[in-house]
Amino acid sequence: QQPVQSPQAVILREGEDAVINCSSSKALYSVHWYRQKHGEAPIFLMILLKGGEQKGHDKISASFNEKKQQSSLYLTASQLSYSGTYFCGTENSGGSNYKLTFGKGTLLTVNP
Amino acid sequence: EAGVTQSPTHLIKTRGQQATLRCSPISGHTSVYWYQQALGLGLQFLLWYDEGEERNRGNFPPRFSGRQFPNYSSELNVNALELEDSALYLCASSRYLAGLTGELFFGEGSRLTVL
């Protein structure tokens, strides 16, 4: 089941904040966040496991609400380097049958 | 340390032909994943291999197949190519973690164009 990301696209000025949401219709086991710049490979940002934890990484952090079956990625004081497409990936069960299913992505553009 | 490498970078085929894409994982990684990235659809899960075995596959027809070799490199085969198979095919590798997909390291992809 492909997770749903919102918004599809967002344009920011440098220094502004943004939130990208990811929701699933099924119970979540884990949520993964990746960023892909145009013409490049996706790069790992973070993994969140069920339990409602919040993780951070420089000025990029994320939360995981197991009850609501959703995760949010927070980009604070955005920099030009944050531009790219952000993908959330979800796993709906653990164990040997797991597979990481990605959403369609959110295109983030940060302008000077 | 070398990253995930994929070949060829670009491939042009005609409808009905077969395509073979190759992937070499990072040294020490036993798991290889294949994703299809078509315009506007995000990353669609194709296949997961670990220790030479197919562990899981996505919702793709059987003409998408592959294998993993003893050195953990992998091959993706697409038979009877259709126009909608045109996409960027990404390979990723990770260390196997029981019960969880770990951090994926992606290659830069193979661009397949079907005419």
HADDOCK unambig.tbl for C-alpha pairs under 7 A between the chains (distance, minus, plus):
assign (segid A and resid 40 and name CA) (segid B and resid 108 and name CA) 5.95 0.50 0.50
assign (segid A and resid 41 and name CA) (segid B and resid 106 and name CA) 5.73 0.50 0.50
assign (segid A and resid 41 and name CA) (segid B and resid 107 and name CA) 5.90 0.50 0.50
assign (segid A and resid 41 and name CA) (segid B and resid 108 and name CA) 4.75 0.50 0.50
assign (segid A and resid 42 and name CA) (segid B and resid 106 and name CA) 6.21 0.50 0.50
assign (segid A and resid 44 and name CA) (segid B and resid 103 and name CA) 6.46 0.50 0.50
assign (segid A and resid 44 and name CA) (segid B and resid 104 and name CA) 6.76 0.50 0.50
assign (segid A and resid 94 and name CA) (segid B and resid 99 and name CA) 4.67 0.50 0.50
assign (segid A and resid 94 and name CA) (segid B and resid 100 and name CA) 5.91 0.50 0.50
assign (segid A and resid 95 and name CA) (segid B and resid 98 and name CA) 6.54 0.50 0.50
assign (segid A and resid 95 and name CA) (segid B and resid 99 and name CA) 3.88 0.50 0.50
assign (segid A and resid 95 and name CA) (segid B and resid 100 and name CA) 6.81 0.50 0.50
assign (segid A and resid 96 and name CA) (segid B and resid 99 and name CA) 6.21 0.50 0.50
assign (segid A and resid 97 and name CA) (segid B and resid 56 and name CA) 6.33 0.50 0.50
assign (segid A and resid 100 and name CA) (segid B and resid 101 and name CA) 6.89 0.50 0.50
assign (segid A and resid 101 and name CA) (segid B and resid 44 and name CA) 6.90 0.50 0.50
assign (segid A and resid 101 and name CA) (segid B and resid 45 and name CA) 6.17 0.50 0.50
assign (segid A and resid 102 and name CA) (segid B and resid 42 and name CA) 6.61 0.50 0.50
assign (segid A and resid 102 and name CA) (segid B and resid 43 and name CA) 5.59 0.50 0.50
assign (segid A and resid 102 and name CA) (segid B and resid 44 and name CA) 6.74 0.50 0.50
assign (segid A and resid 103 and name CA) (segid B and resid 42 and name CA) 5.87 0.50 0.50
assign (segid A and resid 104 and name CA) (segid B and resid 40 and name CA) 6.53 0.50 0.50
assign (segid A and resid 104 and name CA) (segid B and resid 41 and name CA) 5.18 0.50 0.50
assign (segid A and resid 104 and name CA) (segid B and resid 42 and name CA) 3.82 0.50 0.50
assign (segid A and resid 104 and name CA) (segid B and resid 43 and name CA) 6.94 0.50 0.50
assign (segid A and resid 105 and name CA) (segid B and resid 42 and name CA) 5.87 0.50 0.50
